[in-house]
Amino acid sequence: MEENNFKSGFVNIVGNPNVGKSTIMNVLVGEQLSIITAKAQTTRHRILGIVTENDSQIVFSDTPGVLTPNYKLQESMMKFVYAAIGDADIIVYVTDVVEKSDKNRDFLERLNRLNVPVLLLINKIDLTNPEELDLLVEKWKTILPSATIFPISALLKFNLDNVKRKIIELLPYGPKYYDNDTLTDRSLRFFASEIIREKILLNYQKEIPYSTEVVIEEFKEGENITHIEAIIYVARDSQKGIIIGKQGKLLKKTGTDARKNLETFLQTKVYLGLQVKVDPDWRNNPNKLKNFGYE
């Protein structure tokens, strides 16, 4: 395929927390690259998902939800979002039928000033009716007048084929950025840490998941088993006790849940060792955030 007949570009998915950005990217890519939970701020990093076909390559980018930062970790998360806006060939802005359409108005004004195509996906239409959806579509036409609007249901995979077709139509002609078999820019170590963090989000409540970070200390692939050692960092001693649980039962459950997912993801047996350590300042220390991959 000659380069002048090949279409390629960066399609960056942005929006507020909990609107379904990660689910949408996973469906469009055809693999679960981003972890998904019902909790806000599940996605902390920018994660690429690459779809290569005979005449096109789409480099999708999942991003953290738009928020007002309260500490340096969240500032770093927002840097990922703004970087995604800056280098996009196409922006996919995700909202849903639940959130208020005027949320983060400043961010929406920024989108209106972009010189790249914007696709507006109204997710979770299975939770509304046609009349209310029509009103919502008309409202969004006034908020993002240049956007192309797609009502969708990521959960039911409804209308995402049309979204993908529109993306390919809008892609500029250009080079192939990644090899055909490249699915993401992230390492297996990264996905291991994300799978463990997903289980923390699912197994613990309140502030605990937001006070934790998972670091892979060892990732050793053997012939029949992959050996993984991970540290769960928390901000306070009391959180360490909650993570471990009575007689270590909660930590054991988290480890078992994560190990099962890791074995499915890696297609091999996994030994997973978990430790819990206290680091009171990790969310506000630039050097520690850099070591944790928040750049």
C-alpha positions in Angstrom: 0.0 0.0 0.0 1.6 3.3 -1.1 1.7 6.0 1.5 -0.5 8.4 -0.5 -3.3 5.8 -0.4 -2.9 4.9 3.2 -4.8 6.8 6.0 -3.5 7.1 9.5 -3.9 9.3 12.5 -4.3 9.9 16.2 -7.8 9.6 17.5 -7.9 10.8 21.1 -10.8 10.1 23.4 -11.6 12.7 26.1 -14.5 13.5 28.4 -15.6 13.7 32.0 -15.1 10.8 34.5 -17.5 7.8 34.3 -19.0 8.4 30.8 -17.6 5.3 29.3 -14.4 6.4 27.5 -12.4 3.2 28.4 -15.3 0.9 27.4 -15.5 2.7 24.0 -11.8 2.4 23.3 -11.8 -1.3 24.3 -14.7 -2.0 21.9 -13.2 0.0 19.0 -9.8 -1.7 19.5 -11.3 -5.1 20.1 -9.2 -5.7 23.2 -9.5 -4.8 26.9 -6.6 -2.4 27.2 -8.1 0.0 29.7 -9.4 -1.1 33.0 -13.1 -0.4 33.7 -14.9 0.1 37.0 -17.9 2.1 38.1 -15.6 4.4 40.1 -14.5 7.8 38.9 -10.8 8.4 38.0 -10.3 4.7 37.1 -8.1 5.7 34.2 -4.9 7.6 35.3 -2.7 7.3 32.3 -2.9 7.9 28.6 -3.1 4.5 26.9 -2.8 3.9 23.2 -4.8 1.2 21.3 -3.8 0.6 17.7 -6.0 -0.7 15.0 -4.3 -1.5 11.7 -6.2 -2.6 8.6 -5.1 -2.9 4.9 -5.6 0.8 4.1 -5.6 2.5 7.5 -4.1 2.7 11.0 -6.1 4.3 13.8 -4.0 5.2 16.9 -6.7 5.5 19.6 -5.8 7.2 22.9 -7.8 6.7 26.1 -7.3 9.5 28.7 -8.2 10.3 32.3 -11.5 12.0 33.0 -11.5 15.8 33.0 -11.4 17.2 36.5 -10.2 20.1 38.6 -6.9 18.9 40.2 -6.6 18.7 44.0 -3.1 17.4 44.1 -0.1 16.8 41.8 -1.2 13.3 40.7 -4.4 14.8 39.3 -2.4 17.6 37.7 -0.4 15.0 35.9 -3.5 13.2 34.8 -4.8 16.5 33.3 -1.5 16.9 31.5 -2.3 13.7 29.7 -5.7 15.1 28.7 -4.3 18.4 27.4 -1.5 16.6 25.5 -4.2 14.4 23.8 -6.0 17.5 22.6 -2.8 19.0 21.3 -1.7 16.1 19.1 -5.0 14.8 17.9 -6.0 14.4 14.3 -9.5 13.6 15.5 -11.1 14.3 18.9 -13.7 11.9 20.2 -15.6 13.7 23.1 -17.7 11.3 25.2 -20.7 12.4 27.2 -23.7 10.4 28.4 -27.4 10.8 29.0 -26.9 11.3 32.7 -24.3 14.0 33.2 -25.1 17.7 32.9 -24.2 19.0 29.5 -22.7 22.2 30.8 -20.1 20.4 33.0 -16.6 21.7 32.6 -17.7 24.5 30.2 -14.1 25.8 29.9 -13.0 22.5 28.5 -15.8 22.5 26.0 -14.9 26.0 24.9 -11.4 24.7 24.3 -12.8 22.0 22.0 -14.7 24.6 20.1 -11.5 26.4 19.2 -9.8 23.3 17.8 -9.0 23.0 14.1 -9.5 19.2 14.0 -12.7 17.2 13.6 -14.7 16.5 16.8 -17.0 13.5 17.1 -19.4 13.8 20.0 -20.6 10.5 21.4 -23.6 10.5 23.6 -23.2 7.2 25.6 -25.7 5.1 27.6 -28.7 5.8 25.4 -30.1 2.6 26.7 -30.9 4.5 29.9 -33.2 7.1 28.2 -36.0 7.3 25.7 -36.1 8.7 22.1 -37.8 12.0 23.1 -35.3 12.8 25.8 -32.5 11.8 23.5 -33.7 14.1 20.7 -33.7 17.0 23.2 -30.2 16.2 24.4 -28.9 16.0 20.8 -30.4 19.4 20.1 -28.8 20.8 23.2 -25.4 19.5 22.3 -25.7 21.0 18.8 -25.6 24.4 20.5 -22.7 23.5 22.8 -20.4 22.0 20.2 -21.9 23.2 16.9 -19.0 21.9 14.8 -19.1 18.3 16.2 -20.6 15.3 14.5 -23.0 13.7 17.0 -23.4 9.9 17.5 -25.8 8.5 20.1 -24.3 5.2 21.2 -24.4 2.5 23.8 -20.9 1.2 24.6 -22.3 -1.5 26.8 -24.5 -2.8 24.0 -21.9 -1.9 21.3 -24.6 0.0 19.5 -23.6 2.4 16.7 -19.9 2.1 17.3 -19.4 0.6 13.9 -20.7 3.9 12.4 -18.3 5.8 14.6 -15.4 3.8 13.3 -16.4 4.3 9.7 -16.6 8.0 10.3 -13.2 8.1 11.9 -11.6 6.3 8.9 -13.4 8.7 6.6 -11.9 11.7 8.5 -8.4 10.3 8.8 -5.7 12.1 6.9 -3.5 10.3 4.4 -0.2 9.4 6.1 2.4 6.8 7.1 2.0 3.7 9.2 3.2 4.7 12.6 3.3 1.2 14.1 3.9 -2.4 12.9 0.9 -4.4 11.9 0.9 -6.6 15.0 1.4 -3.7 17.5 -1.7 -3.3 19.7 -0.5 -0.7 22.2 2.5 1.3 23.3 2.3 -0.1 26.9 4.4 -2.9 28.4 3.2 -6.1 30.0 4.5 -4.7 33.3 2.1 -1.7 32.9 -0.9 -3.9 32.3 0.0 -6.1 35.2 0.0 -3.0 37.5 -3.3 -1.9 36.0 -5.0 -5.2 36.5 -3.9 -5.2 40.2 -5.2 -1.6 40.5 -8.5 -2.6 39.0 -9.0 -5.2 41.7 -8.2 -2.6 44.4 -10.9 -0.4 42.8 -13.4 -3.2 42.9 -12.6 -4.6 46.3 -12.2 -1.5 48.4 -14.5 1.5 49.1 -14.3 5.3 49.7 -10.9 6.9 49.4 -8.8 3.7 49.5 -8.5 3.1 45.7 -7.6 6.8 45.1 -4.8 6.7 47.7 -3.1 3.6 46.2 -0.5 3.1 43.5 0.8 -0.2 42.2 4.4 -0.7 41.2 5.8 -3.9 39.6 9.1 -4.7 41.3 9.7 -7.9 39.4 8.3 -9.3 36.2 10.1 -12.5 35.2 8.7 -14.7 32.3 9.6 -18.3 32.7 8.9 -21.3 30.5 5.8 -22.3 32.3 5.1 -19.5 34.7 5.5 -15.7 35.0 6.7 -14.5 38.4 5.4 -11.1 39.4 6.2 -9.1 42.6 4.2 -5.9 43.2 4.1 -3.2 45.8 0.8 -1.5 46.7 1.6 2.0 48.0 -0.9 3.8 50.3 -0.8 7.2 51.9 -1.5 6.3 55.5 -0.9 3.5 58.0 -4.7 3.1 58.5 -5.1 2.5 54.8 -2.4 -0.2 54.9 -4.5 -2.1 57.5 -7.6 -1.8 55.4 -5.8 -3.1 52.3 -4.5 -6.1 54.2 -7.8 -6.8 56.0 -8.4 -9.0 58.9 -5.9 -11.9 59.0 -4.8 -10.7 55.5 -8.0 -11.9 53.9 -8.7 -8.8 51.8 -5.2 -8.7 50.3 -5.4 -12.4 49.6 -8.7 -11.9 47.7 -7.3 -9.0 45.8 -4.2 -11.0 44.9 -6.3 -14.1 43.8 -8.6 -11.9 41.7 -5.7 -10.2 40.0 -3.8 -13.4 39.4 -6.7 -15.0 37.6 -7.0 -12.0 35.3 -3.3 -11.9 34.7 -3.3 -15.6 33.7 -6.0 -14.9 31.2 -4.2 -11.8 29.9 -0.8 -13.3 29.7 -2.0 -16.8 28.7 0.3 -18.5 31.2 0.4 -19.5 34.9 1.3 -16.6 37.2 2.8 -16.3 40.6 1.8 -13.0 42.1 3.4 -11.6 45.3 1.9 -8.5 46.9 3.3 -6.2 49.5 1.8 -3.1 51.0 3.9 0.0 51.9 3.1 3.4 53.2 4.3 6.5 51.4 2.4 9.6 52.7 3.6 12.0 50.0 3.4 10.0 46.8 0.5 11.8 45.3 2.2 15.2 45.7 5.8 14.4 45.1 6.9 15.2 41.5 9.9 12.8 41.6 7.8 9.9 42.9 5.1 10.6 40.4 7.7 10.6 37.6 9.0 7.2 38.9 5.4 5.9 38.8 5.1 7.0 35.1 3.2 10.2 35.5 5.1 12.5 33.1 
